[in-house]
Amino acid sequence: MLELPTLDLLQVVQEALEHQLSLDHLARETLGVRGKSGDGLQALDWYRRGQWRKLERYCLEAQPRHVGLRRPQSEPAGAPR
């Protein structure tokens, strides 16, 4: 299987700052993205308890957000995102 090079921006930022921070914090401070209302385990608990509004809000927040980034011109149009 062909392996493509990757770049972990969180790792790059952490190395530059010489301390760890969460991806949520980085996204909030650099992109203005609001943090999620819970985590996957909490979502399961909301499902079991029938707390549908909380679960719906969490699921909608978990969807990828368009933050104004565009696909580089060198990538083919059908390339996965």
Contacts in CASP RR format, 6 or more apart in sequence:
PFRMAT RR
TARGET T0000
AUTHOR 0000-0000-0000
METHOD contacts of the structure
MODEL  1
MLELPTLDLLQVVQEALEHQLSLDHLARETLGVRGKSGDGLQALDWYRRG
QWRKLERYCLEAQPRHVGLRRPQSEPAGAPR
9 26 0 8 1.000
10 21 0 8 1.000
10 23 0 8 1.000
10 26 0 8 1.000
13 21 0 8 1.000
13 26 0 8 1.000
14 20 0 8 1.000
14 21 0 8 1.000
24 35 0 8 1.000
24 36 0 8 1.000
27 33 0 8 1.000
27 35 0 8 1.000
28 34 0 8 1.000
28 35 0 8 1.000
31 67 0 8 1.000
33 65 0 8 1.000
33 67 0 8 1.000
34 61 0 8 1.000
35 61 0 8 1.000
36 58 0 8 1.000
36 61 0 8 1.000
36 62 0 8 1.000
37 54 0 8 1.000
37 57 0 8 1.000
37 58 0 8 1.000
37 61 0 8 1.000
38 58 0 8 1.000
40 58 0 8 1.000
42 58 0 8 1.000
43 55 0 8 1.000
43 58 0 8 1.000
43 59 0 8 1.000
46 52 0 8 1.000
46 54 0 8 1.000
46 55 0 8 1.000
46 58 0 8 1.000
47 55 0 8 1.000
71 79 0 8 1.000
71 81 0 8 1.000
END
